[in-house]
């Protein structure tokens, strides 16, 4: 990979062509299959939360959360096609910008929503009187709109930076970032400025979408654990368990994503195979978070055998119902 193209990344598997085609085919099938499950499952959750259940603060929070995973599911078939075409971007400049912006938007919206849910739990436990008077679905809705607005502001740079390039070495159209809006990829001074912007954006994303939310969420639940009797916490409602599954799933599944982008920053000194392996893990983990985490909501707090004797809508409603709301 030429030095002047360090900010552009494309997979180049160290396999024979036949093996590479098989890997691409299997990977794309995983995308398509996961997208099918994600679109169906998240659509069902959205419909249940939005139209079958009474509008409460809890249903508003999870409508906001599931909306982000549903949106991610909708763009996954395009990612599957991208892999199937051997990482050749065949969808045009508009989709290049929109798809990458939506991926960032969904990530920010998810982590912001989980942070707000954790703060909401903290307020309910520590300031119950205030919560009884001011914690309303209307204010929760306003907060959710604010979450999506902030997520869009942080994701908007991709609408500007993303562009299509056709590298000479493989004649493929590549959708990548051009942080300086410059066609000069050879001058060292220009590349240094480009790498500096890349590093700044990575640090902002890592801090705002991972480290700070992780610290806030962890602090909230540590305080809650001290305030609530341990036995009561272990017998907490299914809704509390749904929250915990959502938080753990998000951070476990998105950690490889941030690790991958960190490795890209140091690509010159990191083995290529390690970057490729991290990208594969990051892709699989984010797909798992988007599409299969909602399925866990159904099984939380239920006897496995009894799950199949109850209606699907009942299981979904019971997962998001909380007696105190």
GIPE-V653826 format. One record per pair of residues at least 6 apart in sequence whose C-alpha atoms are under 6 Angstrom apart, sorted by sequence separation. I is the first residue (numbers start at 1). J is the second residue. If there is no record, write none. Layout:
i=I j=J
i=I j=J
This chain:
i=166 j=172
i=82 j=89
i=124 j=131
i=166 j=173
i=165 j=173
i=166 j=174
i=165 j=174
i=49 j=59
i=164 j=174
i=164 j=175
i=163 j=175
i=163 j=176
i=162 j=176
i=180 j=194
i=162 j=177
i=179 j=194
i=161 j=177
i=161 j=178
i=298 j=315
i=161 j=179
i=260 j=278
i=298 j=316
i=260 j=279
i=257 j=282
i=256 j=282
i=42 j=70
i=39 j=70
i=253 j=285
i=254 j=286
i=253 j=286
i=39 j=73
i=38 j=73
i=253 j=289
i=35 j=73
i=68 j=106
i=109 j=148
i=35 j=76
i=109 j=151
i=108 j=151
i=32 j=77
i=65 j=110
i=105 j=151
i=105 j=152
i=31 j=80
i=105 j=155
i=104 j=155
i=28 j=80
i=101 j=155
i=28 j=83
i=242 j=297
i=28 j=84
i=101 j=158
i=24 j=83
i=25 j=84
i=24 j=84
i=97 j=159
i=238 j=301
i=97 j=162
i=96 j=175
i=57 j=137
i=239 j=319
i=56 j=137
i=238 j=319
i=239 j=320
i=57 j=140
i=88 j=172
i=89 j=173
i=88 j=173
i=89 j=174
i=115 j=213
i=122 j=220
i=118 j=217
i=108 j=209
i=115 j=217
i=8 j=176
i=4 j=185
i=4 j=186
i=69 j=290
i=38 j=291
